[in-house]
């Protein structure tokens, strides 16, 4: 269980370090991603479990459920607080019980806040230290949260009903900020229609302002002395023949609806039903409320207008074209590229196509020209790409993205996983080593045309140094996955990059420890290359094999059985590959662990043309124990292979450890076809084994008449020649 929690802790740290390494723009998307994947986050625990302290990650699944649960009570508190302020005499005891329950829930939430990790606004890092968390919350929102949890009704009654105490109840509305955060969260959620969310938010603001104003206005009337109640707006109110003179005896719902009605009519300013102030307090309130109403009306109308205007396709096109023109002016693009971009955007507008960004919508051909115009000269100056082909560099510039970083921002954090390689276009940065006691040691300064993150990305190791901005920087970056895909296509350039990487870090004394990692990567790459060579030879992929050998792959590379590339190609019958390997000076007489040569592989597989080709280039069978091998073929009745071997010069009278020839074995087994082939290639029927037996003796002992006849006929011919 402990190992699982530590693993979860590491996952959190990787996500947080990745978040820390981004600029302010990408940090928003990283945060949004974390919120959408909150189910993957788990609770973090402090290493010192003896204290029993648990640190909660803000994206922990259970904590997020708790936050949503508390959000419901925040909405309740925001609605009830004005009611309790204005209608405190009319509310029932049940409301008091519910308030007590809400106070308990908010106290629990306050307690949890002392153990919830937070992100430092200055360093943008997650803070997991419990003392730092407690100090941060205690010096910030704790006091206001504590005031909001105070039972102000009980305190109000206990202090002789001092009205100043009741005003402290409004501290509970500090909880409304969380409701606003909730609206911001769902506004950023692309799964929810932004227009609908904004409309709901604006309606909520309007209704809540009316609700609050109604409660305050009734409060002004109910706090007047009973003998002066007719000197209030509601005490002097008459609707037809109905009078509100004894309004304190009326029920809560009637009073609330009446107050809400007149406030709503006043807010709408339709000229009928407006509240008329009776006393000075009400006049002051109406002055403030009407002024607030004008501001709120302007806010609502402005927001609705903005929503409608931004929904106009023409307006979006005009804004987008203005931004693109400014971008092209800043980058000094040629007229040809300018016209192509504008024409394409005009086409998209006419076709009513949606775009996430003008760069994404540009055709690949135009985008390639744009990338080459902006980035090619910069990439050529990067030491890592020295000596690489133009085609390779063109593929690199196609995958580059551009970002800007302000001074003081941390781009890469020491010890984090690196997913991009960064190239400096303008500005300067520094690489620093962070010690265990947070000491900082300057490693190097990074200037234009330099790059960073390349070792960590290519070697799949954590980032060795922290990289932070000194001056405003324009950074070009390429994803590790995109670079890896390009390197697989351009094998020769990939080797050049690895050599450049090794040379650059060998020269830099501060980065000497990284040389071993780069050397390991080169060794790994060579192993992958050799595997690719063998795979191409096995599958007959001539062009892939040619590309690999052109990139520096050794044609004589061996596998775990000692088989070279030409062994594999000869056994599989790929004549064009065998011919190509011979041209590349491949060793044609190399023996594998089993003593097989390329020619033997071709002969056994029956590839006559390849066997002839190998013979023409000096190949020999090189059978170390031909007698044993031929005897085994004879015993297995493999006539075809035996015949081909004899055809290519293997001695038919080769003997095994018992001095038996293949003809001995064929005669003893009664294999007349094998015996005939051996005799045809000059096998001696009179050869004796270690026991003095001849093949004829073996044939007679087996009782196979065809074999005996063949052997006797061969003996007679041999005697006649003799």
BANU-942743 format. One record per residue (C-alpha): x, y, z; residue in three letters; residue number from 1. Coordinates in steps of 0.1 Angstrom, whole numbers, plus 5000, padded with zeros to 4 digits. Example, Ala and Ser with C-alpha at 12.3 -4.5 7.8 and 13.67 -1.06 7.14 Angstrom:
residues 2
5123	4955	5078	ALA	1;
5137	4989	5071	SER	2;
This chain:
residues 722
5000	5000	5000	UNK	1;
5029	5023	5008	UNK	2;
5045	5017	4975	UNK	3;
5013	5024	4957	UNK	4;
5009	5057	4975	UNK	5;
5045	5067	4967	UNK	6;
5038	5059	4931	UNK	7;
5008	5081	4931	UNK	8;
5028	5108	4947	UNK	9;
5053	5106	4919	UNK	10;
5025	5109	4893	UNK	11;
5014	5141	4910	UNK	12;
5049	5155	4910	UNK	13;
5054	5148	4873	UNK	14;
5021	5166	4865	UNK	15;
5030	5195	4887	UNK	16;
5065	5198	4873	UNK	17;
5051	5197	4838	UNK	18;
5027	5225	4848	UNK	19;
5055	5245	4863	UNK	20;
5076	5243	4831	UNK	21;
5049	5261	4810	UNK	22;
5043	5297	4804	UNK	23;
5012	5315	4816	UNK	24;
4992	5307	4785	UNK	25;
4999	5269	4785	UNK	26;
4995	5268	4823	UNK	27;
4958	5275	4818	UNK	28;
4954	5245	4794	UNK	29;
4974	5223	4818	UNK	30;
4951	5233	4846	UNK	31;
4921	5227	4825	UNK	32;
4934	5192	4816	UNK	33;
4940	5183	4852	UNK	34;
4905	5193	4861	UNK	35;
4890	5172	4833	UNK	36;
4911	5143	4844	UNK	37;
4906	5147	4881	UNK	38;
4897	5111	4885	UNK	39;
4933	5102	4879	UNK	40;
4945	5122	4909	UNK	41;
4950	5106	4943	UNK	42;
4957	5118	4978	UNK	43;
4993	5126	4987	UNK	44;
5008	5115	5020	UNK	45;
5037	5130	5038	UNK	46;
5066	5106	5041	UNK	47;
5067	5110	5079	UNK	48;
5036	5089	5087	UNK	49;
5044	5088	5124	UNK	50;
5027	5122	5127	UNK	51;
4997	5109	5108	UNK	52;
4996	5140	5086	UNK	53;
4979	5137	5052	UNK	54;
4984	5163	5025	UNK	55;
4955	5165	5001	UNK	56;
4961	5173	4964	UNK	57;
4935	5199	4952	UNK	58;
4926	5176	4923	UNK	59;
4921	5146	4945	UNK	60;
4889	5128	4934	UNK	61;
4874	5126	4969	UNK	62;
4884	5162	4977	UNK	63;
4868	5174	4945	UNK	64;
4836	5156	4955	UNK	65;
4838	5173	4988	UNK	66;
4843	5207	4971	UNK	67;
4812	5202	4950	UNK	68;
4793	5192	4981	UNK	69;
4804	5223	5000	UNK	70;
4795	5243	4969	UNK	71;
4758	5234	4974	UNK	72;
4761	5248	5009	UNK	73;
4778	5279	4997	UNK	74;
4749	5286	4974	UNK	75;
4725	5280	5003	UNK	76;
4745	5304	5025	UNK	77;
4747	5330	4998	UNK	78;
4709	5329	4994	UNK	79;
4700	5326	5031	UNK	80;
4724	5353	5045	UNK	81;
4704	5383	5031	UNK	82;
4672	5366	5042	UNK	83;
4685	5362	5078	UNK	84;
4697	5397	5078	UNK	85;
4664	5413	5066	UNK	86;
4638	5388	5078	UNK	87;
4654	5375	5110	UNK	88;
4622	5380	5130	UNK	89;
4600	5360	5105	UNK	90;
4623	5330	5101	UNK	91;
4615	5297	5119	UNK	92;
4637	5276	5142	UNK	93;
4642	5251	5114	UNK	94;
4663	5276	5097	UNK	95;
4685	5279	5128	UNK	96;
4691	5241	5128	UNK	97;
4700	5242	5091	UNK	98;
4724	5271	5098	UNK	99;
4740	5251	5126	UNK	100;
4746	5222	5102	UNK	101;
4761	5245	5075	UNK	102;
4784	5260	5101	UNK	103;
4797	5225	5110	UNK	104;
4803	5217	5073	UNK	105;
4822	5250	5068	UNK	106;
4843	5244	5099	UNK	107;
4852	5209	5085	UNK	108;
4861	5226	5052	UNK	109;
4883	5251	5070	UNK	110;
4901	5223	5088	UNK	111;
4907	5205	5055	UNK	112;
4922	5237	5041	UNK	113;
4951	5234	5065	UNK	114;
4961	5202	5046	UNK	115;
4953	5210	5010	UNK	116;
4984	5217	4988	UNK	117;
4984	5250	4969	UNK	118;
5003	5265	4941	UNK	119;
5027	5293	4950	UNK	120;
5017	5324	4929	UNK	121;
5053	5335	4927	UNK	122;
5072	5303	4917	UNK	123;
5041	5286	4903	UNK	124;
5051	5255	4921	UNK	125;
5029	5232	4942	UNK	126;
5036	5234	4979	UNK	127;
5032	5202	4999	UNK	128;
5048	5213	5031	UNK	129;
5022	5212	5059	UNK	130;
5036	5241	5078	UNK	131;
5038	5263	5046	UNK	132;
5002	5253	5038	UNK	133;
4989	5262	5073	UNK	134;
5008	5295	5073	UNK	135;
4995	5303	5038	UNK	136;
4959	5297	5047	UNK	137;
4961	5311	5082	UNK	138;
4975	5344	5070	UNK	139;
4950	5346	5041	UNK	140;
4914	5335	5041	UNK	141;
4913	5319	5075	UNK	142;
4901	5350	5094	UNK	143;
4873	5358	5070	UNK	144;
4862	5321	5068	UNK	145;
4862	5320	5106	UNK	146;
4841	5351	5108	UNK	147;
4817	5336	5083	UNK	148;
4813	5306	5106	UNK	149;
4804	5325	5137	UNK	150;
4768	5321	5150	UNK	151;
4759	5357	5146	UNK	152;
4722	5352	5155	UNK	153;
4731	5339	5189	UNK	154;
4757	5365	5194	UNK	155;
4732	5392	5183	UNK	156;
4707	5380	5209	UNK	157;
4734	5376	5236	UNK	158;
4747	5412	5232	UNK	159;
4714	5429	5237	UNK	160;
4704	5429	5200	UNK	161;
4731	5453	5189	UNK	162;
4725	5460	5152	UNK	163;
4762	5464	5145	UNK	164;
4766	5427	5153	UNK	165;
4742	5418	5126	UNK	166;
4763	5436	5099	UNK	167;
4791	5411	5106	UNK	168;
4768	5384	5091	UNK	169;
4777	5397	5057	UNK	170;
4812	5382	5060	UNK	171;
4795	5350	5050	UNK	172;
4792	5363	5015	UNK	173;
4829	5359	5011	UNK	174;
4819	5323	5002	UNK	175;
4804	5336	4970	UNK	176;
4839	5338	4955	UNK	177;
4838	5300	4952	UNK	178;
4806	5302	4933	UNK	179;
4822	5326	4909	UNK	180;
4852	5302	4905	UNK	181;
4827	5275	4897	UNK	182;
4812	5296	4869	UNK	183;
4847	5303	4856	UNK	184;
4855	5266	4856	UNK	185;
4824	5257	4835	UNK	186;
4831	5286	4812	UNK	187;
4864	5271	4804	UNK	188;
4849	5236	4799	UNK	189;
4847	5232	4761	UNK	190;
4820	5205	4766	UNK	191;
4795	5232	4778	UNK	192;
4781	5259	4755	UNK	193;
4798	5291	4765	UNK	194;
4768	5313	4755	UNK	195;
4744	5294	4777	UNK	196;
4768	5295	4807	UNK	197;
4773	5333	4804	UNK	198;
4736	5339	4801	UNK	199;
4729	5317	4832	UNK	200;
4756	5336	4851	UNK	201;
4742	5370	4841	UNK	202;
4707	5360	4851	UNK	203;
4720	5347	4884	UNK	204;
4738	5380	4891	UNK	205;
4706	5399	4883	UNK	206;
4683	5377	4904	UNK	207;
4707	5377	4933	UNK	208;
4711	5415	4933	UNK	209;
4672	5418	4934	UNK	210;
4670	5392	4962	UNK	211;
4696	5410	4983	UNK	212;
4681	5444	4977	UNK	213;
4647	5432	4987	UNK	214;
4661	5418	5020	UNK	215;
4680	5450	5028	UNK	216;
4650	5472	5020	UNK	217;
4627	5452	5043	UNK	218;
4655	5453	5070	UNK	219;
4653	5492	5068	UNK	220;
4616	5490	5076	UNK	221;
4616	5463	5103	UNK	222;
4643	5479	5123	UNK	223;
4623	5511	5128	UNK	224;
4606	5514	5162	UNK	225;
4570	5500	5162	UNK	226;
4555	5534	5169	UNK	227;
4571	5546	5136	UNK	228;
4563	5517	5114	UNK	229;
4539	5539	5094	UNK	230;
4570	5560	5087	UNK	231;
4584	5533	5065	UNK	232;
4579	5523	5028	UNK	233;
4559	5491	5037	UNK	234;
4541	5505	5067	UNK	235;
4527	5533	5046	UNK	236;
4520	5510	5016	UNK	237;
4484	5506	5004	UNK	238;
4474	5484	4975	UNK	239;
4438	5492	4968	UNK	240;
4419	5489	5000	UNK	241;
4446	5467	5016	UNK	242;
4470	5483	5040	UNK	243;
4504	5471	5053	UNK	244;
4502	5491	5085	UNK	245;
4507	5461	5108	UNK	246;
4532	5444	5085	UNK	247;
4551	5427	5114	UNK	248;
4521	5404	5119	UNK	249;
4521	5392	5083	UNK	250;
4537	5359	5073	UNK	251;
4572	5357	5058	UNK	252;
4562	5347	5023	UNK	253;
4539	5377	5018	UNK	254;
4564	5401	5031	UNK	255;
4592	5387	5010	UNK	256;
4572	5386	4978	UNK	257;
4560	5422	4984	UNK	258;
4596	5434	4989	UNK	259;
4608	5414	4959	UNK	260;
4581	5427	4937	UNK	261;
4587	5464	4943	UNK	262;
4625	5460	4941	UNK	263;
4621	5442	4908	UNK	264;
4598	5469	4894	UNK	265;
4622	5496	4906	UNK	266;
4651	5478	4890	UNK	267;
4633	5475	4857	UNK	268;
4626	5513	4858	UNK	269;
4594	5509	4839	UNK	270;
4579	5539	4857	UNK	271;
4552	5520	4876	UNK	272;
4553	5506	4911	UNK	273;
4586	5522	4920	UNK	274;
4594	5523	4957	UNK	275;
4589	5557	4973	UNK	276;
4612	5564	5002	UNK	277;
4595	5576	5033	UNK	278;
4624	5582	5057	UNK	279;
4660	5593	5053	UNK	280;
4675	5559	5056	UNK	281;
4653	5546	5028	UNK	282;
4663	5576	5006	UNK	283;
4700	5569	5011	UNK	284;
4695	5533	5002	UNK	285;
4675	5541	4971	UNK	286;
4701	5565	4960	UNK	287;
4728	5538	4963	UNK	288;
4705	5511	4948	UNK	289;
4695	5531	4918	UNK	290;
4731	5540	4911	UNK	291;
4741	5504	4915	UNK	292;
4712	5495	4892	UNK	293;
4725	5517	4864	UNK	294;
4759	5501	4867	UNK	295;
4745	5466	4868	UNK	296;
4723	5473	4838	UNK	297;
4752	5486	4819	UNK	298;
4772	5455	4829	UNK	299;
4744	5431	4818	UNK	300;
4737	5449	4785	UNK	301;
4774	5451	4777	UNK	302;
4779	5414	4784	UNK	303;
4749	5404	4763	UNK	304;
4760	5427	4735	UNK	305;
4795	5412	4736	UNK	306;
4781	5377	4734	UNK	307;
4760	5386	4704	UNK	308;
4787	5406	4686	UNK	309;
4813	5378	4691	UNK	310;
4787	5354	4676	UNK	311;
4788	5374	4643	UNK	312;
4808	5356	4616	UNK	313;
4817	5389	4599	UNK	314;
4830	5403	4631	UNK	315;
4851	5372	4638	UNK	316;
4865	5374	4603	UNK	317;
4874	5411	4607	UNK	318;
4891	5405	4640	UNK	319;
4910	5375	4628	UNK	320;
4922	5393	4596	UNK	321;
4934	5423	4617	UNK	322;
4954	5400	4640	UNK	323;
4969	5381	4611	UNK	324;
4979	5413	4594	UNK	325;
4997	5425	4625	UNK	326;
5014	5391	4628	UNK	327;
5026	5392	4592	UNK	328;
5038	5428	4597	UNK	329;
5058	5417	4627	UNK	330;
5074	5388	4610	UNK	331;
5081	5406	4577	UNK	332;
5066	5379	4555	UNK	333;
5069	5381	4517	UNK	334;
5040	5393	4496	UNK	335;
5035	5359	4481	UNK	336;
5029	5343	4515	UNK	337;
5007	5372	4527	UNK	338;
4985	5369	4496	UNK	339;
4982	5331	4500	UNK	340;
4972	5334	4537	UNK	341;
4946	5361	4530	UNK	342;
4932	5343	4501	UNK	343;
4928	5311	4521	UNK	344;
4911	5329	4550	UNK	345;
4887	5346	4525	UNK	346;
4879	5312	4511	UNK	347;
4872	5298	4545	UNK	348;
4850	5328	4554	UNK	349;
4830	5324	4522	UNK	350;
4825	5287	4528	UNK	351;
4815	5295	4565	UNK	352;
4841	5271	4578	UNK	353;
4852	5273	4614	UNK	354;
4888	5276	4624	UNK	355;
4906	5271	4657	UNK	356;
4934	5293	4644	UNK	357;
4946	5307	4611	UNK	358;
4978	5287	4611	UNK	359;
4959	5254	4616	UNK	360;
4937	5262	4586	UNK	361;
4965	5271	4561	UNK	362;
4972	5243	4536	UNK	363;
5003	5223	4542	UNK	364;
5021	5236	4511	UNK	365;
5016	5272	4523	UNK	366;
5024	5263	4559	UNK	367;
5057	5247	4547	UNK	368;
5067	5279	4530	UNK	369;
5057	5300	4560	UNK	370;
5078	5278	4584	UNK	371;
5108	5278	4561	UNK	372;
5106	5316	4558	UNK	373;
5104	5320	4596	UNK	374;
5126	5293	4610	UNK	375;
5149	5277	4585	UNK	376;
5178	5301	4589	UNK	377;
5175	5298	4627	UNK	378;
5176	5260	4626	UNK	379;
5207	5260	4603	UNK	380;
5226	5278	4631	UNK	381;
5217	5253	4658	UNK	382;
5248	5231	4667	UNK	383;
5227	5200	4671	UNK	384;
5216	5201	4634	UNK	385;
5251	5208	4620	UNK	386;
5258	5186	4590	UNK	387;
5221	5175	4585	UNK	388;
5204	5175	4552	UNK	389;
5181	5202	4540	UNK	390;
5152	5178	4537	UNK	391;
5156	5168	4573	UNK	392;
5157	5204	4584	UNK	393;
5126	5212	4564	UNK	394;
5108	5185	4583	UNK	395;
5120	5199	4615	UNK	396;
5108	5235	4608	UNK	397;
5074	5221	4598	UNK	398;
5069	5208	4634	UNK	399;
5081	5239	4652	UNK	400;
5058	5260	4674	UNK	401;
5066	5294	4688	UNK	402;
5061	5308	4723	UNK	403;
5072	5338	4743	UNK	404;
5084	5338	4779	UNK	405;
5088	5367	4803	UNK	406;
5119	5372	4825	UNK	407;
5119	5351	4856	UNK	408;
5097	5323	4842	UNK	409;
5109	5287	4847	UNK	410;
5107	5268	4814	UNK	411;
5121	5235	4826	UNK	412;
5124	5223	4861	UNK	413;
5152	5202	4873	UNK	414;
5143	5165	4876	UNK	415;
5112	5167	4854	UNK	416;
5103	5147	4823	UNK	417;
5110	5166	4791	UNK	418;
5085	5163	4762	UNK	419;
5100	5191	4739	UNK	420;
5133	5203	4726	UNK	421;
5136	5241	4729	UNK	422;
5155	5264	4706	UNK	423;
5163	5300	4714	UNK	424;
5154	5325	4687	UNK	425;
5157	5357	4707	UNK	426;
5166	5365	4743	UNK	427;
5187	5347	4769	UNK	428;
5182	5321	4796	UNK	429;
5203	5304	4822	UNK	430;
5208	5268	4833	UNK	431;
5212	5264	4871	UNK	432;
5217	5234	4894	UNK	433;
5194	5234	4924	UNK	434;
5211	5217	4954	UNK	435;
5195	5198	4982	UNK	436;
5194	5228	5004	UNK	437;
5179	5249	4976	UNK	438;
5213	5264	4968	UNK	439;
5216	5276	4932	UNK	440;
5247	5270	4910	UNK	441;
5249	5287	4876	UNK	442;
5259	5261	4850	UNK	443;
5257	5281	4817	UNK	444;
5240	5309	4799	UNK	445;
5218	5300	4769	UNK	446;
5219	5324	4740	UNK	447;
5202	5326	4705	UNK	448;
5207	5296	4683	UNK	449;
5214	5274	4714	UNK	450;
5190	5248	4725	UNK	451;
5181	5230	4758	UNK	452;
5162	5199	4769	UNK	453;
5177	5178	4740	UNK	454;
5196	5154	4762	UNK	455;
5167	5147	4785	UNK	456;
5143	5143	4756	UNK	457;
5164	5121	4734	UNK	458;
5179	5100	4762	UNK	459;
5146	5097	4781	UNK	460;
5161	5109	4814	UNK	461;
5150	5136	4838	UNK	462;
5160	5171	4831	UNK	463;
5194	5177	4847	UNK	464;
5192	5215	4853	UNK	465;
5166	5241	4858	UNK	466;
5162	5265	4829	UNK	467;
5148	5300	4836	UNK	468;
5145	5332	4815	UNK	469;
5168	5362	4820	UNK	470;
5155	5384	4791	UNK	471;
5123	5383	4771	UNK	472;
5126	5351	4750	UNK	473;
5111	5339	4718	UNK	474;
5114	5301	4720	UNK	475;
5109	5275	4692	UNK	476;
5100	5241	4704	UNK	477;
5094	5207	4688	UNK	478;
5077	5177	4705	UNK	479;
5099	5147	4713	UNK	480;
5075	5124	4695	UNK	481;
5076	5145	4663	UNK	482;
5114	5146	4664	UNK	483;
5116	5108	4669	UNK	484;
5094	5102	4639	UNK	485;
5115	5124	4617	UNK	486;
5147	5107	4630	UNK	487;
5133	5073	4620	UNK	488;
5128	5085	4584	UNK	489;
5162	5101	4581	UNK	490;
5185	5076	4596	UNK	491;
5218	5092	4584	UNK	492;
5208	5125	4599	UNK	493;
5198	5108	4632	UNK	494;
5234	5095	4635	UNK	495;
5247	5130	4627	UNK	496;
5226	5145	4655	UNK	497;
5238	5119	4680	UNK	498;
5274	5126	4671	UNK	499;
5268	5164	4674	UNK	500;
5251	5158	4708	UNK	501;
5280	5138	4721	UNK	502;
5306	5163	4708	UNK	503;
5288	5193	4723	UNK	504;
5286	5178	4757	UNK	505;
5321	5165	4757	UNK	506;
5334	5200	4751	UNK	507;
5312	5215	4779	UNK	508;
5329	5205	4811	UNK	509;
5299	5213	4832	UNK	510;
5279	5187	4812	UNK	511;
5305	5159	4812	UNK	512;
5283	5136	4833	UNK	513;
5257	5136	4805	UNK	514;
5282	5120	4781	UNK	515;
5275	5085	4794	UNK	516;
5238	5089	4788	UNK	517;
5244	5100	4753	UNK	518;
5269	5072	4747	UNK	519;
5242	5048	4759	UNK	520;
5217	5063	4735	UNK	521;
5241	5059	4706	UNK	522;
5247	5022	4716	UNK	523;
5209	5017	4718	UNK	524;
5204	5034	4685	UNK	525;
5231	5011	4669	UNK	526;
5213	4981	4683	UNK	527;
5180	4993	4668	UNK	528;
5198	4999	4636	UNK	529;
5213	4964	4634	UNK	530;
5179	4949	4642	UNK	531;
5164	4969	4614	UNK	532;
5191	4957	4590	UNK	533;
5183	4920	4599	UNK	534;
5146	4926	4597	UNK	535;
5149	4942	4562	UNK	536;
5171	4913	4550	UNK	537;
5146	4888	4563	UNK	538;
5116	4905	4547	UNK	539;
5134	4914	4515	UNK	540;
5130	4951	4520	UNK	541;
5158	4962	4497	UNK	542;
5153	5000	4499	UNK	543;
5150	5000	4536	UNK	544;
5182	4980	4539	UNK	545;
5200	5003	4515	UNK	546;
5189	5033	4536	UNK	547;
5202	5017	4568	UNK	548;
5235	5007	4553	UNK	549;
5239	5042	4538	UNK	550;
5233	5055	4573	UNK	551;
5263	5035	4585	UNK	552;
5249	5001	4594	UNK	553;
5274	4973	4593	UNK	554;
5265	4947	4567	UNK	555;
5284	4921	4587	UNK	556;
5264	4927	4618	UNK	557;
5257	4894	4637	UNK	558;
5227	4882	4656	UNK	559;
5226	4861	4688	UNK	560;
5233	4829	4666	UNK	561;
5262	4845	4648	UNK	562;
5242	4848	4616	UNK	563;
5251	4878	4594	UNK	564;
5228	4898	4572	UNK	565;
5239	4877	4541	UNK	566;
5231	4845	4560	UNK	567;
5196	4857	4564	UNK	568;
5191	4870	4529	UNK	569;
5206	4838	4514	UNK	570;
5184	4815	4534	UNK	571;
5153	4836	4525	UNK	572;
5161	4837	4488	UNK	573;
5164	4875	4483	UNK	574;
5189	4876	4454	UNK	575;
5189	4914	4451	UNK	576;
5198	4918	4487	UNK	577;
5226	4892	4485	UNK	578;
5240	4910	4454	UNK	579;
5238	4943	4472	UNK	580;
5255	4930	4503	UNK	581;
5283	4915	4482	UNK	582;
5288	4949	4466	UNK	583;
5290	4963	4501	UNK	584;
5319	4939	4509	UNK	585;
5299	4916	4531	UNK	586;
5319	4885	4542	UNK	587;
5306	4856	4521	UNK	588;
5324	4828	4541	UNK	589;
5315	4838	4576	UNK	590;
5303	4809	4598	UNK	591;
5276	4812	4624	UNK	592;
5276	4793	4657	UNK	593;
5263	4762	4641	UNK	594;
5290	4762	4614	UNK	595;
5267	4773	4586	UNK	596;
5280	4795	4558	UNK	597;
5258	4817	4536	UNK	598;
5264	4793	4507	UNK	599;
5253	4764	4528	UNK	600;
5221	4783	4538	UNK	601;
5213	4789	4501	UNK	602;
5220	4753	4492	UNK	603;
5199	4739	4520	UNK	604;
5170	4763	4510	UNK	605;
5173	4754	4473	UNK	606;
5181	4789	4461	UNK	607;
5203	4779	4431	UNK	608;
5208	4814	4417	UNK	609;
5220	4827	4450	UNK	610;
5243	4797	4455	UNK	611;
5258	4804	4420	UNK	612;
5262	4841	4428	UNK	613;
5280	4832	4461	UNK	614;
5302	4807	4443	UNK	615;
5312	4833	4417	UNK	616;
5322	4856	4445	UNK	617;
5345	4831	4463	UNK	618;
5320	4815	4487	UNK	619;
5326	4779	4499	UNK	620;
5305	4756	4519	UNK	621;
5329	4753	4548	UNK	622;
5314	4722	4563	UNK	623;
5335	4715	4594	UNK	624;
5322	4680	4600	UNK	625;
5309	4671	4566	UNK	626;
5308	4634	4573	UNK	627;
5285	4637	4603	UNK	628;
5263	4662	4585	UNK	629;
5260	4641	4553	UNK	630;
5252	4610	4574	UNK	631;
5224	4628	4591	UNK	632;
5210	4640	4558	UNK	633;
5212	4604	4545	UNK	634;
5195	4590	4576	UNK	635;
5167	4616	4573	UNK	636;
5162	4607	4536	UNK	637;
5168	4643	4525	UNK	638;
5178	4635	4489	UNK	639;
5174	4670	4475	UNK	640;
5196	4687	4500	UNK	641;
5221	4659	4498	UNK	642;
5222	4661	4460	UNK	643;
5228	4699	4461	UNK	644;
5256	4696	4486	UNK	645;
5274	4669	4465	UNK	646;
5268	4691	4434	UNK	647;
5287	4719	4451	UNK	648;
5317	4698	4459	UNK	649;
5311	4680	4492	UNK	650;
5330	4647	4494	UNK	651;
5305	4618	4493	UNK	652;
5330	4596	4512	UNK	653;
5332	4619	4542	UNK	654;
5332	4599	4574	UNK	655;
5316	4604	4608	UNK	656;
5331	4596	4642	UNK	657;
5325	4558	4635	UNK	658;
5342	4561	4601	UNK	659;
5309	4554	4585	UNK	660;
5301	4572	4552	UNK	661;
5267	4584	4541	UNK	662;
5265	4553	4519	UNK	663;
5269	4531	4550	UNK	664;
5239	4549	4566	UNK	665;
5218	4547	4534	UNK	666;
5225	4510	4529	UNK	667;
5217	4501	4566	UNK	668;
5184	4520	4564	UNK	669;
5175	4505	4530	UNK	670;
5173	4539	4513	UNK	671;
5180	4530	4477	UNK	672;
5173	4565	4463	UNK	673;
5199	4580	4487	UNK	674;
5223	4552	4479	UNK	675;
5219	4558	4442	UNK	676;
5226	4596	4445	UNK	677;
5257	4589	4466	UNK	678;
5270	4563	4441	UNK	679;
5263	4587	4413	UNK	680;
5286	4613	4429	UNK	681;
5314	4588	4435	UNK	682;
5307	4571	4469	UNK	683;
5330	4542	4476	UNK	684;
5310	4509	4481	UNK	685;
5341	4493	4495	UNK	686;
5348	4518	4523	UNK	687;
5351	4503	4557	UNK	688;
5339	4516	4590	UNK	689;
5356	4512	4624	UNK	690;
5342	4476	4626	UNK	691;
5354	4467	4591	UNK	692;
5320	4467	4575	UNK	693;
5314	4480	4540	UNK	694;
5281	4496	4526	UNK	695;
5275	4463	4508	UNK	696;
5277	4444	4541	UNK	697;
5252	4469	4556	UNK	698;
5228	4465	4526	UNK	699;
5229	4427	4528	UNK	700;
5223	4428	4565	UNK	701;
5192	4451	4560	UNK	702;
5178	4427	4534	UNK	703;
5167	4455	4510	UNK	704;
5171	4440	4475	UNK	705;
5171	4473	4455	UNK	706;
5199	4486	4478	UNK	707;
5219	4453	4475	UNK	708;
5215	4453	4437	UNK	709;
5227	4490	4435	UNK	710;
5257	4483	4457	UNK	711;
5267	4451	4439	UNK	712;
5264	4468	4406	UNK	713;
5286	4496	4419	UNK	714;
5311	4471	4433	UNK	715;
5314	4453	4400	UNK	716;
5320	4486	4382	UNK	717;
5346	4495	4407	UNK	718;
5364	4461	4403	UNK	719;
5363	4465	4366	UNK	720;
5379	4499	4369	UNK	721;
5404	4486	4393	UNK	722;
